[in-house]
Amino acid sequence: MTPRAIVSDILSKKANQGGVKEIFFVSCGGSLTAFYASKFFLESEASGIRVGYYTSNEFVHVVPASLGVHSVVLLASHRGNTPETLEAVKVSKTRGALTIVLTYIEDSPITKVGDYVVRYEWGGGAKAGYQKPAMGLRLAVELLEQIEGFKYYKEMQEGFDRISSIVERGRASITEKASKFARAYKDEKIIYTMGSGCGFGSAHQESICVLLEMQWIHSASIHSGEFFHGPFEITDENTPFILLMSRGRVRPLDERALKFLQNFAKKIMVIDANSLFIDEIDDSVAEYFNGLVLANALGVFNEKLAQERNHPLTDRRYMWKVEY
């Protein structure tokens, strides 16, 4: 089923129960950050829908009191077998919520327990408009449109139509820059990532899923708006930063951080959505596509960094290898 058909079916089933009043995004790690743009979109645009964003294990142990028959829960698991997320599906259903599960693997365990299943594209040749973050955002847009209405629905659909081409060209345009910074950062012991709006979701994913998990480089993600409330004190000429600059209402936060870094830091890698063709999406909704554009551009840097360090992105010490 398409996102539009899924939402229509959900609302039909919930019509006699008072409709949908809460939307929860629940997952772990990269699957959770993949929902960040969806969360940001609904928090920005929805007037009556309650939005929740939870890591699966906390959701299971501290079940929100509002979770119930008026709730829709979106959950993602790449391999479809994340124990905490599988349990979160079950908890949601016991409370009367309907669940939409996103996965890459057909017939994976999560597809057996979710009420609705959405498969996304991943890996070489995957179109950005059908990657996990995009499918989550498509569902969020449909939920808002069909529950409350969304005046920029048409512009969002045009954005989805264009995003795959935008990302492909953006990745190509950043190759040389990514190679340069991969060589410069290959021996660093710590790298901070920073962004705001949907870009913060990409910065957080880069920190926890790539630098920490895949490259074993110490890292922390910093929201551009929080930079000046503590974190900027670690800035010096030897500390490397990756700053993701978004298009839209949050851009002044990123520009303020950049100005400070340019004055007091030397190792600064800036990835700017404005230089990655995002202006081809209508400005009324472009900011909701920042995450897709920035994360995919970061993907080029990550590939180059792994090559320079001779440390494949698939290497792990513990994940899937020991009991945890």
ABEGO torsion letter per residue (X at the ends): XBAAAAAAAAAAAAAAAGEBABBBBBBBEAAAAAAAAAAAAAAAABAABBBBBBBAAAAAABBBAABBAABBBBBBBAAGABAAAAAAAAAAAAAGBBBBBBBABBGBAAAAABABBBBBBBEBGBBAAABAAAAAAAAAAAAAAAAAEBAAAAAAAAAAAAAAAAAAAAAAAAAAAAAAAAAAAAABABBBBBBBEAAAAAAAAAAAAAAAAAAGBBBBBBBAAAAAAGAAAABBAABBBBBBBBBEAAAAAAAAAAAAAAAABABBBBBBAAAAGAAABBAAAAAAAAAAAAAAAAAAAAAAAAAAAGBBAABBAABGABBX
